[in-house]
């Protein structure tokens, strides 16, 4: 059995062309996913995927050619009743027995239970993200989990967006065996919150997955906007959809503050650029200003407190190293 946190990468480009289709359908489709894979529009079966294995679930991201996934009566003999929640760039056309055809918006999620027959078709798989998990993880959290429809997740709901962002981050980040159970619990909590829970469960979830996912989303927004000199709890809160007070409390619980975290990220980036010869033409002041630090005296003081040297010292070391490299025979 694969270890928790293990990542499995699979690409049709790495397979011999003469048996590529059969290997993918038999191994990846029927054995791993418990689904039949069917190319559509005369396309070859082509895809690249990275799957992270976690306790009770797997998280996959990838890209696929136009294709259909089918849960057939024959495959249902395995007794697997997992739930798959999948996003794909084009949106899904989802047909299941006893329900009307569902066509999701591009990038919207679709819930696909493995205890029923269905066919899911996508004509553009430039990107896709999927979590497949044991429904036992959700049964204590969500009432009547067996009655959840394929469109039960609202794409614009904050909980759904947090779930997607968390899955995306997990699929791009190595997960150690020690962290794997915690990550798995966070995902189950976020999915439960997005589906709707009882008040008692909401309180449990709020203390686990929701907080972790929101803090991750806040840090990601800071990373993408660290050059904004006006970055504040108010600015971040408007983007994430939470109050400034809530943001400050999240950082306080982690033993830090928003302002300290932002300053720390800026100092790290400035140090990296001062150590990089590619930024040698930029003045120290321009680098600091470009990363949102507009008060020179505060910047120089905090930089020396953290690194024990001045920004000029770091730049001088970088230049000396470059000069030595250029004078070597």
C-alpha positions as CSV (number, residue, x, y, z in Angstrom):
1,X,0.0,0.0,0.0
2,X,1.3,3.5,-0.9
3,X,2.4,5.6,2.0
4,X,0.4,8.7,3.1
5,X,1.8,11.8,1.4
6,X,3.2,9.8,-1.5
7,X,2.9,11.5,-4.9
8,X,2.3,9.5,-8.0
9,X,3.0,11.2,-11.4
10,X,1.6,9.8,-14.6
11,X,1.9,11.0,-18.2
12,X,0.8,9.4,-21.4
13,X,3.9,11.0,-23.0
14,X,6.1,8.6,-21.0
15,X,4.3,5.5,-22.3
16,X,5.0,3.6,-25.5
17,X,2.5,4.6,-28.1
18,X,1.5,1.1,-29.2
19,X,0.1,0.1,-25.7
20,X,-0.6,3.5,-24.2
21,X,-4.4,3.5,-24.5
22,X,-4.8,0.1,-23.0
23,X,-2.4,0.7,-20.1
24,X,-4.2,4.0,-19.2
25,X,-7.7,2.5,-19.4
26,X,-6.8,-0.6,-17.4
27,X,-4.3,0.7,-14.8
28,X,-5.2,4.3,-14.3
29,X,-8.9,4.1,-15.1
30,X,-10.2,0.8,-13.9
31,X,-7.7,-0.1,-11.2
32,X,-6.7,3.3,-9.7
33,X,-9.8,5.5,-10.3
34,X,-12.4,2.7,-10.6
35,X,-13.7,4.3,-13.8
36,X,-13.8,3.7,-17.5
37,X,-12.0,6.3,-19.5
38,X,-13.4,7.1,-23.0
39,X,-11.8,9.5,-25.4
40,X,-14.3,11.7,-27.3
41,X,-14.4,13.6,-30.6
42,X,-11.9,11.1,-32.1
43,X,-9.1,12.3,-29.7
44,X,-6.3,10.1,-28.3
45,X,-6.3,9.4,-24.6
46,X,-3.7,11.9,-23.4
47,X,-3.2,13.4,-20.0
48,X,-0.7,14.3,-17.3
49,X,-1.5,14.0,-13.6
50,X,0.0,14.3,-10.2
51,X,-1.8,12.4,-7.3
52,X,-1.1,13.0,-3.6
53,X,-2.2,10.1,-1.4
54,X,-3.7,10.9,2.0
55,X,-5.5,8.9,4.7
56,X,-8.9,8.1,3.3
57,X,-8.5,10.2,0.1
58,X,-6.4,11.2,-2.8
59,X,-5.9,14.7,-4.4
60,X,-5.2,14.9,-8.1
61,X,-4.3,17.8,-10.5
62,X,-3.6,17.5,-14.2
63,X,-4.5,18.2,-17.8
64,X,-6.4,15.9,-20.1
65,X,-7.6,15.6,-23.7
66,X,-11.4,15.7,-24.3
67,X,-12.6,12.6,-22.5
68,X,-15.4,11.0,-20.6
69,X,-15.3,9.2,-17.3
70,X,-17.8,6.4,-16.7
71,X,-18.8,4.6,-13.5
72,X,-20.3,1.4,-15.0
73,X,-22.5,-1.3,-13.5
74,X,-19.6,-3.8,-13.8
75,X,-17.2,-1.5,-11.9
76,X,-19.8,-0.9,-9.2
77,X,-19.3,-4.6,-8.2
78,X,-16.3,-3.4,-6.2
79,X,-18.6,-2.0,-3.5
80,X,-16.6,1.3,-3.5
81,X,-18.9,4.2,-2.3
82,X,-16.3,7.0,-2.3
83,X,-17.2,10.5,-3.3
84,X,-15.2,12.3,-6.0
85,X,-15.4,16.1,-6.2
86,X,-13.9,17.4,-9.5
87,X,-13.3,20.7,-11.2
88,X,-12.3,21.0,-14.8
89,X,-11.6,24.0,-17.1
90,X,-14.5,23.5,-19.5
91,X,-17.1,22.4,-16.9
92,X,-18.8,19.0,-16.8
93,X,-21.7,17.4,-18.6
94,X,-22.8,14.9,-16.0
95,X,-25.4,12.2,-16.6
96,X,-26.5,9.9,-13.8
97,X,-29.4,7.5,-13.5
98,X,-32.6,9.1,-12.3
99,X,-31.4,12.7,-12.5
100,X,-31.5,15.3,-15.2
101,X,-28.4,16.0,-17.2
102,X,-26.2,18.6,-15.3
103,X,-24.0,21.0,-17.2
104,X,-21.7,22.9,-14.8
105,X,-20.2,26.2,-15.6
106,X,-16.5,26.3,-16.6
107,X,-14.3,25.6,-13.5
108,X,-17.3,24.7,-11.3
109,X,-17.3,21.6,-9.1
110,X,-19.3,18.4,-9.7
111,X,-19.8,15.7,-7.0
112,X,-19.6,12.2,-8.4
113,X,-20.6,9.3,-6.1
114,X,-19.0,6.0,-6.9
115,X,-22.0,4.0,-5.6
116,X,-24.1,5.0,-8.6
117,X,-23.8,4.8,-12.4
118,X,-22.9,8.0,-14.2
119,X,-21.0,9.5,-17.1
120,X,-19.0,12.7,-16.8
121,X,-17.8,14.4,-20.0
122,X,-15.5,17.3,-20.5
123,X,-14.4,18.8,-23.9
124,X,-11.6,20.9,-22.6
125,X,-9.3,19.6,-19.9
126,X,-6.6,22.3,-19.9
127,X,-6.6,21.9,-16.1
128,X,-8.5,19.7,-13.6
129,X,-8.4,19.2,-9.9
130,X,-10.1,16.3,-8.1
131,X,-10.4,14.9,-4.6
132,X,-11.7,11.4,-4.1
133,X,-12.5,10.5,-0.5
134,X,-14.2,7.9,1.6
135,X,-17.7,9.0,2.6
136,X,-16.9,7.7,6.1
137,X,-14.9,10.9,6.6
138,X,-18.0,13.0,5.9
139,X,-20.7,11.0,7.6
140,X,-20.0,12.4,11.1
141,X,-20.0,15.9,9.6
142,X,-22.8,16.1,7.0
143,X,-26.4,14.9,7.4
144,X,-27.8,12.6,4.7
145,X,-24.5,12.5,2.8
146,X,-26.1,9.9,0.5
147,X,-28.6,12.5,-0.7
148,X,-26.0,15.0,-1.8
149,X,-26.6,16.0,-5.5
150,X,-23.8,16.5,-8.1
151,X,-24.4,20.3,-8.0
152,X,-24.5,20.6,-4.2
153,X,-21.4,22.8,-4.0
154,X,-22.0,26.5,-4.9
155,X,-19.0,27.6,-7.0
156,X,-19.1,31.2,-5.6
157,X,-19.4,30.2,-1.9
158,X,-16.4,31.2,0.2
159,X,-16.2,27.6,1.6
160,X,-16.1,26.1,-1.9
161,X,-13.4,28.6,-3.0
162,X,-11.3,27.8,0.1
163,X,-11.7,24.1,-0.6
164,X,-10.4,24.5,-4.2
165,X,-7.5,26.7,-3.1
166,X,-6.5,24.2,-0.4
167,X,-6.7,21.3,-2.8
168,X,-4.6,23.2,-5.4
169,X,-2.0,24.0,-2.7
170,X,-1.9,20.4,-1.5
171,X,-1.4,19.1,-5.0
172,X,1.6,21.4,-5.5
173,X,3.2,20.9,-2.1
174,X,5.0,17.7,-0.8
175,X,3.1,16.4,2.3
176,X,5.1,14.5,4.9
177,X,3.6,11.3,6.5
178,X,3.4,13.2,9.8
179,X,1.3,16.0,8.3
180,X,-0.9,13.8,6.0
181,X,-3.6,13.0,8.6
182,X,-4.0,16.7,9.4
183,X,-4.2,17.7,5.8
184,X,-6.8,14.9,5.2
185,X,-8.9,16.2,8.1
186,X,-8.7,19.8,6.9
187,X,-10.0,18.7,3.4
188,X,-12.9,16.8,4.9
189,X,-13.7,19.7,7.2
190,X,-13.7,22.2,4.3
191,X,-15.9,20.0,2.1
192,X,-18.3,19.5,5.0
193,X,-18.5,23.2,5.5
194,X,-19.1,23.8,1.8
195,X,-21.9,21.2,1.8
196,X,-23.5,22.5,5.0
197,X,-23.3,21.1,8.5
198,X,-25.1,21.3,11.8
199,X,-24.3,24.1,14.2
200,X,-22.3,21.8,16.5
201,X,-20.2,20.5,13.6
202,X,-19.7,24.1,12.3
203,X,-18.0,24.9,15.5
204,X,-15.6,21.9,15.2
205,X,-14.8,22.7,11.6
206,X,-14.2,26.3,12.3
207,X,-11.4,25.3,14.7
208,X,-9.7,23.0,12.1
209,X,-9.9,23.1,8.4
210,X,-11.5,26.5,7.9
211,X,-9.0,28.4,9.9
212,X,-6.0,26.6,8.3
213,X,-7.4,27.2,4.8
214,X,-8.2,30.9,5.5
215,X,-4.7,31.5,6.9
216,X,-3.2,29.9,3.9
217,X,-5.4,32.0,1.6
218,X,-4.4,35.1,3.5
219,X,-0.7,34.3,3.2
220,X,-1.1,33.6,-0.5
221,X,-2.7,36.9,-1.1
222,X,0.1,38.7,0.8
223,X,2.7,36.8,-1.3
224,X,1.0,38.0,-4.5
225,X,0.6,41.6,-3.3
226,X,3.6,42.1,-1.1
227,X,4.7,45.1,-3.2
228,X,1.5,47.0,-2.1
229,X,2.7,49.5,0.5
230,X,-0.9,49.8,1.7
231,X,-1.3,46.1,2.5
232,X,-3.3,45.9,5.7
233,X,-5.8,43.7,7.5
234,X,-8.6,45.8,5.9
235,X,-7.2,45.3,2.4
236,X,-6.7,41.6,2.8
237,X,-10.0,41.1,4.5
238,X,-11.9,42.7,1.6
239,X,-10.3,40.2,-0.8
240,X,-10.6,37.1,1.3
241,X,-14.1,37.9,2.6
242,X,-13.4,38.0,6.4
243,X,-13.1,40.8,8.9
244,X,-9.8,42.6,9.8
245,X,-10.3,41.5,13.4
246,X,-10.6,37.8,12.3
247,X,-7.3,38.1,10.4
248,X,-5.5,39.7,13.3
249,X,-6.8,36.9,15.6
250,X,-5.6,34.2,13.2
251,X,-2.0,35.6,13.3
252,X,-2.2,36.1,17.0
253,X,-3.1,32.4,17.5
254,X,0.0,31.5,15.4
255,X,2.1,33.7,17.7
256,X,2.7,36.5,15.2
257,X,0.9,39.5,13.7
258,X,-0.1,40.5,10.2
259,X,2.4,43.4,10.1
260,X,5.3,41.3,11.4
261,X,4.5,38.6,8.8
262,X,4.3,41.1,5.9
263,X,7.6,42.8,7.1
264,X,9.3,39.4,7.4
265,X,8.3,38.4,3.8
266,X,9.5,41.7,2.5
267,X,12.8,41.5,4.2
268,X,13.3,38.0,2.9
269,X,12.6,39.1,-0.7
270,X,14.8,42.1,-0.4
271,X,17.7,40.0,1.0
272,X,17.2,37.5,-1.9
273,X,17.4,40.3,-4.5
274,X,20.4,41.9,-2.9
275,X,22.1,38.5,-3.1
276,X,21.1,38.1,-6.8
277,X,23.5,39.6,-9.4
278,X,20.5,40.1,-11.7
279,X,19.3,42.9,-9.5
280,X,22.8,44.6,-9.3
281,X,21.7,47.6,-11.4
282,X,18.9,48.5,-8.9
283,X,19.6,50.7,-5.9
284,X,18.8,49.3,-2.5
285,X,16.2,52.0,-2.0
286,X,14.5,51.0,-5.3
287,X,14.4,47.3,-4.3
288,X,12.9,48.1,-0.9
289,X,10.4,50.6,-2.4
290,X,9.4,48.1,-5.1
291,X,8.5,45.6,-2.3
292,X,6.3,48.0,-0.4
293,X,8.8,49.3,2.2
294,X,8.6,53.1,1.9
295,X,10.2,54.1,5.2
296,X,14.0,53.9,4.8
297,X,15.0,54.2,8.4
298,X,12.6,51.5,9.6
299,X,13.7,49.2,6.8
300,X,17.5,49.5,7.5
301,X,17.0,49.0,11.2
302,X,14.8,45.9,10.8
303,X,17.1,44.4,8.2
304,X,20.1,44.7,10.4
305,X,18.2,43.3,13.4
306,X,17.3,40.2,11.4
307,X,20.5,39.6,9.4
308,X,23.2,41.2,11.6
309,X,24.5,43.1,8.6
310,X,23.3,46.1,6.6
311,X,21.8,45.9,3.1
312,X,25.0,47.5,1.8
313,X,27.0,44.7,3.4
314,X,25.0,42.0,1.6
315,X,25.3,43.8,-1.7
316,X,29.1,44.2,-1.3
317,X,29.5,40.5,-0.7
318,X,27.4,39.7,-3.8
319,X,29.6,42.1,-5.9
320,X,32.8,40.7,-4.6
321,X,31.7,37.2,-5.5
322,X,30.8,38.3,-8.9
323,X,34.1,40.1,-9.4
324,X,36.0,36.9,-8.4
325,X,34.0,34.8,-10.8
326,X,34.7,37.3,-13.6
327,X,38.4,37.3,-13.0
328,X,38.9,33.5,-13.0
329,X,41.1,32.3,-15.9
